[in-house]
Amino acid sequence: MTRGLVGTRNLNIELQKALNPPSEHSIQRFGYHFSVGDKVMQIENNYNKEVYNGDIGFIHSINLEESEVNITFDAKNIVYDFGELDEIVLAYATTIHKSQGSEYPAVIIPL
């Protein structure tokens, strides 16, 4: 589901290139480029930040001097150090498992 040509990892990279391509202001961490405006998902519970596995947000800002990324989840701004970005993945595409319980206006399922 996450690997291969139509796995979520590759689909996210390709969709990001089309919808919000990385620029000189992007950062690369843990195998992903992160840019302002990217749709992202929290992939593990972080009780200190009150953000939980499956929460969807958008990158609001990247501060290179402070090595911080500000992500907005449901109107709540959460600050991540660059080293904490292993908790975050791109979310342009997601697995059916991760999407359970969510509602979307349209869904594309590669077969």
C-alpha positions in Angstrom: 0.0 0.0 0.0 2.8 2.4 0.7 5.5 0.9 -1.7 5.6 0.6 -5.4 4.6 2.7 -8.3 1.1 3.3 -7.1 1.9 3.2 -3.4 1.1 6.2 -1.2 4.8 7.2 -0.8 5.4 7.5 -4.6 1.9 9.0 -5.2 2.6 11.7 -2.6 5.9 12.6 -4.2 4.3 12.8 -7.6 1.3 14.7 -6.4 3.5 17.2 -4.5 5.5 17.8 -7.7 2.2 18.7 -9.5 0.4 20.6 -6.8 3.1 22.2 -4.6 6.6 21.6 -6.0 9.5 21.9 -3.6 11.4 25.2 -3.9 14.5 26.8 -2.4 12.5 27.4 0.7 11.7 23.7 1.2 13.5 21.4 3.5 14.3 17.8 3.1 14.0 15.5 6.1 13.4 11.7 6.5 13.0 11.1 2.8 10.5 13.9 2.1 10.6 17.5 0.9 8.4 19.7 3.0 7.2 23.0 1.7 4.8 25.7 2.9 1.3 24.7 1.9 1.9 20.9 1.9 -0.8 18.7 3.1 0.7 16.4 5.8 -0.4 13.7 8.3 0.8 13.0 11.8 1.7 9.2 11.9 2.1 8.7 15.6 0.5 10.0 18.8 2.2 13.0 20.3 0.5 13.6 23.6 2.7 16.6 24.4 1.6 18.4 21.3 -1.9 17.1 21.5 -1.7 15.8 17.9 -2.6 12.2 17.1 -2.0 9.5 14.5 -4.0 10.2 11.4 -4.5 14.0 12.1 -4.3 16.0 8.8 -2.7 19.4 8.7 -1.0 21.9 6.4 2.4 23.4 6.7 2.0 27.1 7.6 5.6 28.2 7.8 9.2 27.0 7.8 11.8 28.8 9.9 15.2 27.9 8.7 17.0 30.0 11.4 15.2 28.3 14.3 15.0 24.9 12.5 11.2 24.8 13.0 8.1 24.0 11.0 4.7 25.3 11.9 1.8 23.0 11.0 -1.9 23.9 11.3 -4.2 21.1 12.4 -7.8 22.1 12.7 -7.0 25.8 13.4 -4.4 24.7 16.0 -0.8 25.7 15.2 1.8 23.1 16.2 5.6 23.8 16.1 7.9 20.9 15.2 11.7 20.9 15.4 13.2 19.6 12.2 14.3 16.5 14.1 10.6 15.7 14.9 9.5 15.6 11.3 9.8 11.8 11.3 6.3 12.0 12.9 5.0 13.7 9.7 4.4 12.4 6.1 2.9 14.0 3.0 -0.8 13.4 2.8 -1.9 14.1 -0.7 -2.5 10.4 -0.9 -3.2 8.1 2.0 -4.0 4.4 2.5 -7.5 3.2 2.9 -6.6 2.2 6.5 -5.5 5.7 7.4 -8.5 7.3 5.8 -11.1 5.2 7.7 -13.4 7.5 9.6 -12.7 10.4 7.4 -15.0 12.0 4.7 -13.8 13.2 1.3 -15.7 14.8 -1.6 -13.9 12.5 -4.1 -11.7 9.4 -3.8 -9.4 7.8 -6.4 -8.3 4.2 -5.8 -5.5 2.9 -8.0 -6.0 -0.8 -8.9 
